[in-house]
Amino acid sequence: MEDITEETAELVARVAALDIGKAELTACVRVPHEDKPGRRRQEVRTFATLTRSLLELRDWLICQGVTLCVMEATSTYWKPPFYLLEDAIECWVVNARDVKNVPGRPKTDLLTELQGIAAGQEADRSQQQAITLSGMS
């Protein structure tokens, strides 16, 4: 007999997504709007992938109160941002295939996917296919 358990979905109020390339990354932050209850504020910034710029990214995310940062596993480019952020913010490294192929959702990039998650759709940890670091070497 199969046991079926239902887990409640966790909604993330302050979330960021990183679209990481070799020379630069784009960060999208979605947080509650300060002046309009029930609304969201979104800000997108671009950073170089040099250590100084990544530290600026880290400071910005901390100032925004981000509690979760999602990034696609693009080659090994995800490693520097992950290692600089992991001590301060929960980080998920996700397979681009899993982010883009969520049932019922069109194919999109990570920043577009973040807009849906942060806008109040379920960010269910059981649906996210986090990549274990031991498998990413």
C-alpha positions in Angstrom: 0.0 0.0 0.0 1.4 3.4 -1.0 1.4 6.2 1.6 0.6 9.6 0.1 1.7 12.6 2.1 0.9 16.2 1.2 3.5 18.8 2.0 2.5 22.4 2.2 4.1 24.7 -0.3 6.5 27.3 1.1 6.0 30.8 -0.3 9.2 32.9 -0.4 8.6 36.6 0.3 12.1 37.9 -0.5 13.7 36.0 -3.4 16.4 36.5 -5.9 17.4 34.7 -9.1 20.7 34.9 -10.9 21.2 34.3 -14.5 25.0 33.7 -14.7 27.3 34.0 -17.7 31.0 34.0 -18.0 31.6 37.7 -17.8 28.5 39.0 -16.1 25.4 38.0 -14.2 21.9 39.4 -14.1 20.2 39.4 -10.7 16.5 39.8 -10.2 15.1 40.6 -6.8 11.4 40.4 -5.9 10.4 41.7 -2.4 7.2 43.0 -0.9 6.4 46.7 -1.8 7.0 49.1 1.0 4.2 51.5 0.2 1.6 49.2 -1.4 0.6 46.2 0.8 0.0 43.0 -1.2 2.1 44.3 -4.1 5.6 43.2 -5.1 8.6 45.3 -6.1 11.1 44.0 -8.6 14.5 45.2 -9.4 17.0 43.8 -11.9 20.7 44.6 -11.9 23.7 43.4 -13.8 27.1 42.6 -12.1 30.5 41.6 -13.4 31.6 38.1 -12.3 34.8 39.5 -10.6 35.1 39.1 -6.9 34.6 42.8 -6.1 31.3 42.9 -8.1 30.1 39.7 -6.5 30.7 41.2 -3.1 28.6 44.2 -4.1 25.9 41.7 -5.2 26.1 40.0 -1.9 25.7 43.3 0.0 22.8 44.4 -2.2 20.9 41.1 -1.6 21.5 41.3 2.1 20.2 44.9 2.2 17.1 43.8 0.3 16.5 41.1 2.9 16.7 38.3 0.4 16.3 34.9 2.1 16.6 32.6 -1.0 18.7 33.0 -4.1 18.1 30.6 -7.0 20.7 30.2 -9.8 21.0 28.0 -12.8 23.8 25.5 -13.1 25.5 27.0 -16.1 28.8 25.2 -16.7 30.9 26.1 -13.7 30.0 29.8 -13.7 27.6 29.3 -10.8 30.5 28.4 -8.4 31.9 31.9 -7.5 28.5 33.5 -6.8 27.4 30.4 -4.8 30.4 30.3 -2.6 30.3 34.0 -1.9 26.6 34.0 -1.0 26.1 30.7 0.7 27.1 31.9 4.2 24.6 34.7 4.2 21.7 33.5 2.1 20.2 30.2 1.3 21.2 29.3 -2.2 19.7 26.8 -4.6 21.6 25.7 -7.7 19.0 24.3 -10.0 19.2 22.5 -13.3 18.0 24.7 -16.1 16.1 21.8 -17.6 14.0 21.5 -14.4 13.4 25.2 -14.0 12.3 25.7 -17.6 10.2 22.5 -17.8 7.8 22.9 -14.9 4.5 21.2 -15.9 1.9 23.7 -17.0 4.4 26.5 -17.6 5.9 27.7 -20.8 9.6 27.5 -21.4 11.2 30.7 -19.9 14.5 31.9 -18.6 15.2 31.9 -14.9 14.4 35.6 -14.4 10.9 35.1 -15.9 10.4 32.0 -13.8 11.4 33.9 -10.7 8.7 36.5 -11.4 6.1 33.7 -11.3 7.5 32.2 -8.1 7.9 35.5 -6.3 4.5 36.7 -7.4 2.9 34.2 -5.1 2.9 31.0 -7.0 4.1 27.9 -5.1 7.8 27.6 -4.6 7.5 24.1 -3.4 10.9 22.7 -2.4 9.8 19.2 -3.4 9.3 20.4 -7.0 12.6 22.1 -7.2 15.4 19.8 -8.4 18.3 21.2 -6.5 21.6 19.9 -7.7 23.8 18.4 -5.1 27.2 20.0 -4.9 28.9 16.6 -4.8 27.6 15.9 -8.3 28.9 19.3 -9.6 32.6 19.1 -9.9 
